[in-house]
Amino acid sequence: QVQLVESGGGLVQAGDSLRLSCAASGYTFSFSSYAMGWFRQAPGKERKFVAAITGGGGVITYADSVKDRFTISKDNAKKMVYLQMDSLKPEDTAVYFCAADPGNRGTSTSSRYLYWGQGTQVTVSS
């Protein structure tokens, strides 16, 4: 059973930075064979794609809304995924989830991800 635990959320001001972490455990196969993604969900809104990275880190995709501000990275040795968030805006306020895709597709489609963490709250004040 794969388990994902996010951390690093908090309350910051617009323009600040945060680094989210996602610790993975329980993988039957190598962590490097899983694509990982970050999604976010604001109150009253649907969950949306933020960023994804393939197992080996060769393909990275971002939502247009975070491109050039957020950076996803993956440390296969530590079984960790990170989301560096710079120049944060109030509209980035949401619960952020990491997710694992055993198909290693690195897609923006949430239904492709089989495993999900419990989420971490990010609040950006203006």
C-alpha positions in Angstrom: 0.0 0.0 0.0 1.5 3.3 -1.1 1.3 6.1 1.3 2.0 9.8 0.5 2.4 12.5 3.2 2.6 16.1 2.3 4.2 18.8 4.5 5.4 22.4 4.2 2.2 24.3 3.9 1.4 27.4 5.8 0.3 31.0 5.9 2.5 33.4 3.9 2.2 36.9 2.3 1.9 37.5 -1.4 5.3 37.4 -3.1 6.7 34.9 -0.5 8.0 31.4 -1.2 7.1 28.0 0.2 8.5 24.6 -0.4 6.1 21.6 -0.2 7.4 18.1 0.4 5.8 14.8 -0.2 7.2 11.7 1.4 6.4 8.3 -0.2 6.4 4.9 1.4 5.1 1.4 0.8 6.1 1.1 -2.8 6.2 -2.5 -4.1 8.2 -1.4 -7.1 10.9 1.2 -7.4 9.8 4.8 -6.7 11.6 5.8 -9.8 9.0 4.0 -11.9 6.2 6.3 -10.7 5.3 9.6 -12.1 4.3 12.1 -9.4 2.0 15.1 -9.5 0.8 18.0 -7.5 -2.8 19.1 -7.5 -4.6 21.8 -5.5 -8.2 22.5 -4.5 -9.5 25.8 -3.4 -12.6 26.1 -1.2 -15.7 25.3 -3.2 -13.8 24.5 -6.3 -12.7 21.4 -8.1 -9.3 19.9 -7.8 -6.9 21.2 -10.4 -3.6 20.1 -11.8 -0.4 22.1 -10.7 2.6 20.1 -11.9 3.8 16.6 -12.8 7.1 14.9 -13.2 7.8 11.5 -14.7 9.6 8.7 -12.8 13.1 9.5 -13.9 12.4 13.3 -14.0 12.8 13.5 -17.7 9.4 15.1 -18.4 8.0 17.9 -16.4 4.6 19.6 -17.0 3.1 22.7 -15.3 -0.2 24.4 -15.3 -0.1 27.7 -17.1 -1.1 29.5 -13.9 2.1 28.4 -12.1 4.6 28.2 -14.9 7.7 30.2 -14.2 6.8 30.4 -10.5 6.6 26.8 -9.3 9.2 24.1 -9.7 8.6 20.4 -9.2 11.4 18.0 -8.4 11.9 14.4 -7.4 14.5 12.6 -5.3 14.2 8.9 -6.1 16.8 7.9 -3.6 14.9 9.6 -0.7 11.5 8.8 -2.2 10.5 12.5 -2.0 8.8 14.9 -4.3 9.0 18.7 -3.9 7.1 21.7 -5.1 9.0 25.0 -4.8 6.6 27.8 -5.0 7.9 31.3 -5.6 6.1 34.7 -6.1 3.0 33.3 -4.4 -0.3 35.0 -5.1 -3.6 35.0 -3.1 -5.1 32.9 -5.9 -2.6 30.1 -5.0 -4.5 29.6 -1.8 -5.6 26.0 -1.7 -5.1 22.6 -0.2 -2.2 21.0 -2.1 -2.1 17.2 -2.8 0.6 15.0 -4.1 -0.3 12.0 -6.1 1.4 9.0 -7.6 0.8 7.5 -11.1 2.2 3.9 -11.4 1.7 4.2 -15.2 4.5 6.9 -15.2 2.6 9.1 -17.5 3.2 12.5 -15.9 -0.2 13.6 -17.0 -2.4 16.5 -15.8 -5.4 14.2 -15.6 -6.2 13.4 -11.9 -8.0 10.2 -12.7 -4.6 8.7 -13.9 -3.2 9.0 -10.4 -3.9 6.0 -8.2 -2.5 7.2 -4.9 -3.1 10.5 -3.0 -1.9 12.2 0.1 -4.1 13.9 2.6 -3.1 17.4 1.5 -1.4 20.4 3.1 -3.0 23.9 3.4 -1.4 26.8 1.7 -2.8 30.3 2.4 -1.5 33.4 0.7 -2.6 36.7 2.1 -2.6 39.9 0.1 
